[in-house]
Amino acid sequence: MNRNEFVRNVESCQKQVRRFLTALCCGDSTMADDIAQDSFVKAYLSCDNLTDDNKFMSWIYRIAYNTFISSRRVSLCNNISRRCSQYREQRYLRLGIQISGTVQSTGHAVGKRAYLDPAVLYAWI
């Protein structure tokens, strides 16, 4: 498939793919447009793999769906990581543990250090 054929096929199915992705994104058209753009770029980069031009529509839908799933995985992992951090911080606060800033060792950041508030420590003793 050459560039002109690809452009002609995309122009014929672009609205349907965007509508499909908007439905998958629960009406978030901004996210759907981003995923659609990524999908069309991926399709263009691999359009040499498409052997039958009659299957372009199903091929582009599959690429769009896979791109949607990949983006959801990334956002889900980010949400889980953020929620774990928030939960850990809330749990530390309940226990009287405070999280200090980044600990420096020989000029390199090594991470965060948790320490007990002395007032809470004496209250436990």
C-alpha positions as CSV (number, residue, x, y, z in Angstrom):
1,M,0.0,0.0,0.0
2,N,1.5,3.4,-1.0
3,R,1.0,6.7,0.8
4,N,-1.9,7.9,-1.4
5,E,-3.9,4.7,-0.9
6,F,-3.3,4.9,2.8
7,V,-4.5,8.6,3.0
8,R,-7.6,7.7,0.9
9,N,-8.4,4.8,3.2
10,V,-7.9,6.9,6.4
11,E,-10.1,9.7,5.1
12,S,-12.9,7.2,4.4
13,C,-12.8,5.6,7.9
14,Q,-11.4,8.3,10.1
15,K,-14.8,9.4,11.6
16,Q,-15.9,5.9,12.3
17,V,-12.6,5.1,14.1
18,R,-12.8,8.3,16.2
19,R,-16.5,7.5,17.1
20,F,-15.5,4.0,18.1
21,L,-12.7,5.2,20.3
22,T,-14.9,7.9,21.8
23,A,-17.3,5.2,22.9
24,L,-14.4,3.2,24.4
25,C,-13.2,6.3,26.2
26,C,-16.7,6.8,27.8
27,G,-17.2,10.1,25.8
28,D,-13.8,11.6,26.4
29,S,-13.2,12.9,22.9
30,T,-9.8,14.4,23.8
31,M,-8.4,11.0,24.9
32,A,-10.1,9.4,21.9
33,D,-8.4,11.8,19.5
34,D,-5.0,11.2,21.1
35,I,-5.5,7.4,20.7
36,A,-6.8,7.8,17.2
37,Q,-3.7,9.8,16.2
38,D,-1.4,7.2,17.8
39,S,-3.3,4.5,16.0
40,F,-3.1,6.1,12.6
41,V,0.7,6.7,13.0
42,K,1.2,3.0,14.0
43,A,-0.9,2.0,11.0
44,Y,1.1,4.2,8.7
45,L,4.4,2.8,10.0
46,S,3.2,-0.8,9.4
47,C,1.1,-0.3,6.3
48,D,3.5,-2.5,4.3
49,N,2.4,-5.5,6.4
50,L,-1.2,-5.1,5.1
51,T,-1.6,-7.5,2.2
52,D,-5.3,-7.1,1.3
53,D,-6.5,-3.5,1.0
54,N,-10.1,-4.7,1.4
55,K,-9.3,-5.5,5.0
56,F,-8.1,-2.0,5.8
57,M,-11.1,-1.1,7.9
58,S,-10.9,-4.2,10.2
59,W,-7.1,-3.8,10.4
60,I,-7.3,-0.1,11.5
61,Y,-10.0,-1.0,14.1
62,R,-7.8,-3.7,15.6
63,I,-4.8,-1.3,15.8
64,A,-7.1,1.4,17.4
65,Y,-8.5,-1.1,19.9
66,N,-5.0,-2.4,20.8
67,T,-3.7,1.2,21.2
68,F,-6.7,1.9,23.5
69,I,-5.9,-1.1,25.7
70,S,-2.3,-0.2,25.9
71,S,-3.1,3.4,27.0
72,R,-5.5,2.1,29.6
73,R,-2.8,-0.3,31.0
74,V,-0.4,2.6,31.3
75,S,-2.9,4.9,33.0
76,L,-4.1,2.0,35.3
77,C,-0.5,1.3,36.4
78,N,0.0,5.0,37.1
79,N,-3.2,5.2,39.1
80,I,-2.3,2.1,41.1
81,S,1.2,3.4,41.9
82,R,-0.2,6.8,42.9
83,R,-2.8,5.2,45.1
84,C,-0.2,3.0,46.8
85,S,2.0,6.0,47.6
86,Q,-1.0,7.9,49.0
87,Y,-2.1,4.9,51.1
88,R,1.5,4.3,52.4
89,E,1.8,8.0,53.4
90,Q,-1.6,8.0,55.1
91,R,-0.7,4.8,56.9
92,Y,2.6,6.3,58.1
93,L,0.9,9.4,59.3
94,R,-1.6,7.3,61.3
95,L,1.4,5.5,62.9
96,G,3.2,8.8,63.6
97,I,5.9,8.2,61.0
98,Q,6.9,11.1,58.9
99,I,8.4,11.0,55.4
100,S,11.4,13.3,55.0
101,G,12.6,14.7,51.8
102,T,15.1,13.0,49.5
103,V,18.1,11.7,51.4
104,Q,21.4,12.6,49.9
105,S,24.4,10.3,50.2
106,T,27.7,11.5,48.5
107,G,25.7,13.8,46.3
108,H,23.3,11.1,44.9
109,A,19.6,10.8,45.8
110,V,19.0,7.5,47.4
111,G,15.3,7.7,48.2
112,K,13.1,8.8,51.0
113,R,13.6,8.0,54.7
114,A,10.9,7.4,57.2
115,Y,11.5,8.3,60.8
116,L,9.4,8.4,64.0
117,D,8.4,11.6,65.5
118,P,10.1,11.7,68.9
119,A,7.0,12.8,70.7
120,V,5.1,9.8,69.3
121,L,8.0,7.5,70.1
122,Y,8.0,8.6,73.8
123,A,4.2,8.2,73.9
124,W,4.6,4.6,72.9
125,I,7.2,3.9,75.6
